[in-house]
Amino acid sequence: MPGLMLKIKESLKDMSLSERKVANYILNNTEEAVGLFIGELAERCGTSKASVIRMCRTLNYDGYREFALALASDVASEKEDDGAYTDIRAGDDLETIIKNVCHNSKKSIDDTYKVLNSKDVERAINIIHKARRILFFGAGASGLIALDAQQKFIRINKCAWAYTDQHMQATSAANLSKNDVVVVISYSGETADIIESVKIAKESGATIISITKYGNSTLSEISDINLFLSSPETMMRSGAMGSRIAQLTIIDIIFTGVASLEYPYIKKYLDRTKLVTSKKRSKK
């Protein structure tokens, strides 16, 4: 699956100086790097073959050959791409704002698809399917995603709760067990209160599933399963627009996967909840 350039950009901060030389060369000379032998790439970067191999492994590739194939695939995919993220600038006319916001939201989903590992998604779905209780943790804008997830899973009669308050997160985490799962939603993966609650949940024996940006973070390091998203938060995107769309998409994928596994059993709950909520609509 394409997504190598996204992985390189998100992983730069975790690389050594020599690995970063290789990564930066590839980012700045992408098409030229395609097809190079490992020795040629090392020479152009002013580093060693060993540094190239280490960079490949930092990006979770077994070796240079696998990396080179992924690079060629990514370059081919990028040629079909519809452009980079567009920042929202002061003074833009309405038509530009509409176009940019729609473009950025669509690209956020497309880029998340590129870095989302289907095997990790499958593991997350199976664990949630078997879990006794499902807790969703989030703060700020990510807390809204947690509430959306709670609403979805309650519809299929799952024991699901969303907590956005740090004290409620910590309290609930302390009473979990190995049969429970916590889905943690944090774009940065570094929110202190969230990390503290996750550590408590982990000590209680619960499985931790994170929904966070691609790359190493405190949250990704302590989670059992990481579902990565890709969406830069640019200058005026203080409302976390791109990451919110990507997070919602991952929640929808998980929910749909669990509902599909349990469909013969949960169909009656979907029908019941649809019926009772339809009665809440105004009658014209």
N, C-alpha and C positions, 0 to 999 in steps of 0.2 A: 504494500500500500504506500502511495506517495506520502510525503511529510518530512523528509529528511532535513530540508532547509529550515523548517520550523523547529525541529529537534535541536539542530546546531545552534540556532539563535537563543533558544531557551536554556541550553546547557553551557553556554560560554562561561558563565560565572563559576561553574563547577570544575572547569578544566585547569590543568597546569599551564604554565607559560608556554612550554613547547607545544602542547596540544592546541592551545589557542592560536598559535602561529598557523598551524595546519587549517584549523577551522576558519580563521579569518581569510586565509588565501582562498579557500573554497567559496566562502560567501562573496568575496570580491571578484573572483574569476571562475564562476561556476561552470560555464560552458567549456572553458579551457581545461578545467580539471577532469572533465569526463574523458575516460579512455586512457588516462595516464597510468603507467605502471607505478607501483609503490615507491620505487627508487626515484623516479622522475618527480613525483609529488613531493617527496622529502627534500630533494635538491632544490626545487623551486621555493619551498618554504624555509629553506636554510635550517633544516632540522634533520632528524634521523628517521630511519624506517621504524624503529621502536616507538618513536613519538607518534607516528601515524597510526600504528597498531593500537597504542594506548587510547588515542582519540576515538578510534572505531569502537573500542570496548566501553568507553565512557558513554557512547551513544547506544550501547546494548547490541552491537554487532559482533559476531564471533571472530571476524577477521576482515582484512581489507577487501577480499573478493566480494563478500556479501555487501559491504559498504559501497563498493564501486557500482554494483548492480543497482542498489537503491538510489545512488546519486544519478545514474543515467535515467532511471524511471522518473525521478523527481523533476529533472530538467525537462523531460518530455511532457510531464503533466503541467509544469509551470507555463509552458508555451501556450497552453490552452486556457490558462487562468484569465480571469477578467479584471485583474489589477489589484493593487495594494489597498490596505485600509486607508480611508480618507478621513482626516480630522475634521471636526466641526468647528468652523472659525466664526468669530464675531463678525456680524455684518452680512453673513450669507443670506441670499434671498430664499424664499420659502421653497421654491422648486429644487434648489441645490440641497437644502436641508433634507427634504423628503428623499431625494436620490441618495445622498450620502448615508443617512441612517439605514435605509433599506439595504444598500450595498454592504455596509459594515456588518449588519445582522446576518445577512446571507453568507458572507465570507467567514464570519465567526463559526457558523455551523459547518461550512465546508472544511475549514481548517481543523476543527475539532474531529471531524470524521477521519482526517488524515493521521491524527496522532492517537486516536482511541483504539486500544487493543481489544479485538473481539474475544480473545480468550479470557481476558480479565473481566470483560462484561459478562461473559457466560458464567464465570465463577461467582460474580456478584449476584447474578440472578438466582443461581442455585442456592446460595447461602440465604438470601432473603426469602426464597420459596420455603425453606425448611425452618426459618427462624421462629422462635416463640414470640418475641417482641422485636419491633423495628423502631428505632429512634432516629430522628433527623435533627442534627445540630447545625445551626447557622447563625451568623450575626450580621446586623445591618441588612444590606441588599441580599446577601446570601440567606438570611433568615426568612425572607419572603419565598425563596425557593423551597426551603424546608417546609413551610406551611402548605405550599402547593403540593408537595410530595405527600404530606399527611392526608390531605383531602383526597388524593387519588387512591391511596392504599386503603383508606377507610371504606371507600366505595366497594372494594372487593372483600370486605370483612376481615381485614388484617388488623392485628393489634399494633397500631402505628401512632406515634406521638411526635410532634415537632416542638422543639424547645429553642427559643431565641434568647432567653434570659440566662446569664452565666450561672446564677445560683441554682436554677432549675436544672440546667445541664449537669452541673456537678452532683446535685442530689440524686437525680435519676441515674446517672452513671455509676454511682456507688452501689446501687441495688441491682445491677445487671448480673448475668451469668453467661456461661459458655454457650447457652442456647439462644442468646440475643445478639442483635447486630446494631451497630451505630453507623449511619450514613452521615458523613461530615462534609459540609459544603463550605468551602473557603477558597476564594480565588487565589489569594497570596500563599495560603498554607502556613502563615506565620502569625495569625491572630492569637495573642497570648492566652486569652480566656478560653478559646476553643481548644488550644493545645493542652491546657491544664485539664479540661473536662475529658478529652480523649485519653489522656494518660490514666485518669481514674477509671474510665470504662475498660481500658485494656487490662488494668490490674484486676478488675472484676471478672475478667475472662471473656468479655464480649469480642466479637469480630468487628474490626474497624474497616469501613470502606470510605475512601476519600474521593471527593469530586473537586479537583484543584487544577491549577495551571500546570502545563507540562514542565518537567524538570525537578531537580532535588529541592526539597523544602523540609522544614521540621515535620509538617503533617505527613508528607509522603514517606518519610523515613520511618515513622512509627505506625503507619497504617498497614493492614494485612493485604488490602487490594487498593490500587490506585486507578481511578478512572480519570484520565487526563483530558483537559480541554485546552484549546489555543485561541486566545483572543486578547490583543493588546488593549490596555486601557489608556487611550491617548489623551491629549491635553484637556479637552473640555468634556470628557466622558466620565464625570464624577459620579453619575448615576449608575455606573457599572453596566451600561447597556449591552455591550458585546458579550461580556462574561455571563450576564444574566441569561441571555438567549441561549448560550452554549450550555449552561448549567440546567436550564429547563429542558433542553433537548436530551441531555443525558438522563435526567429523571424520567422523561417520557419513554426512553429506550428501556430502562430498567423496569418500569411499570408494565410496559407492553410485553416484555419478556416473561415476567412473572405471571401476568394475566393469561398469556398464551399457554404456559405450562399447566395452569390450573383451570383453564376455561370451562371444562365440563362441570366443575364444582362451583366456580364463582359466577357463572352466567346468571344464576337466580339472584345474586346480590346486585349485579349490574342492572338487571331488570327492575328489581325493587327500588333501588336508589333513583333510577331514572323516573320511575312512576311517581315517587313521593316528591321529587324536586320539580317535576313537570306541573304538579298541582300548585306550586308556589308562583307560577307565572300568572301575570294579570290576564284576565279574560276580556277580550275586546268584543 
